[in-house]
Amino acid sequence: MNGMIKLRLTIGVGIMSLAILLTGCTGMKMPSLEKDQIPLAAITDTPTGKHNAGRFVWHDLITDDASKARKFYAALFGWSFEDQGQYTVVSNHGKAIGGILELAPKPGTEAEAIWLPSMSVANVDSSIAYLKSKKGEVLKGPVDMKKRGRGAIVSDPHGAQLVLLNAKGGDPAEAVPKIGDWLWTELWTHTPKESYAFYRKLGKYDASELREDYRILKSKDKWRAGIRHLAKADVKARWASVIRVTDPKEITERVPKLGGKVLMEPDEEFMNGDVAVIADNTGALLIVQRWSETSLEEVK
């Protein structure tokens, strides 16, 4: 990269660090995975029989006000919703892309919302054994869920939370992300080398591409996830997920009117203004990004 691009990347990382501070840490009351308590929906209506290790296949919003969140996302992205008791299935253009789970905060604590991504793994139990050997933590599970498959909510060795999932019937079929779909998932970490070594084995990535302080994780020639180096030491590590949008500026203009917050405005000095960071009206952080059609084949 030339000097200007390197400078833009540094600026972007600094702003994203601020974004995390504004939305708090990643501590949360973890949902129960017991199938009799919260029957989580299957992640695809069409079984594929295939599991692509390291691919992020689902996203769940954990919040204390699901109704409030639904209004925000319906207005911002045009998402639709199907209530299934305590769980809500989120769809974009008629395709299920995630869920919303309403949970009250622990007594004496403030409510905190978070988008929790699910990584596909071939074997949940062996993945957990590896996680524990590297000083990661199992927060809930593992458990066999009637509709969804076998899964566990975990924290990596540096505190970033995610779900390890072996989906019943296989992962959803791969397709080019549409506007309003999840485009990407990236790890924000202070220890990129250590995090890469950990996830390379956990996600069974067979290749990677390093671009200054950003690493792209690949498997079978497909981009699967990213690792971004955080500059601020007092910010906790986390997985952050990206929604594909047509115009980040138009999105950020509407976010405050819907009760959310803009944490990083689109800036021509950073990725040509194609990226913004927002928080929804319950406090959950996510990234919105414009992405060209010619590059989409790499990230599906």
Salt bridges, closest charged atoms under 4 A:
ASP60 OD2 - ARG148 NH1 2.92
ASP83 OD1 - ARG70 NH1 3.43
ASP125 OD2 - ARG150 NE 2.80
ASP144 OD2 - ARG150 NH1 3.09
GLU174 OE1 - ARG224 NH1 2.72
ASP181 OD2 - LYS95 NZ 3.28
GLU186 OE2 - ARG228 NE 2.90
GLU209 OE2 - ARG211 NE 2.80
GLU209 OE1 - LYS218 NZ 2.99
ASP247 OD1 - ARG290 NH1 3.84
GLU250 OE2 - ARG254 NE 2.58
GLU253 OE2 - LYS249 NZ 3.71
GLU269 OE1 - ARG8 NE 3.86
ASP274 OD1 - ARG290 NE 2.74
GLU293 OE2 - ARG244 NH2 3.01
GLU297 OE1 - LYS300 NZ 3.27
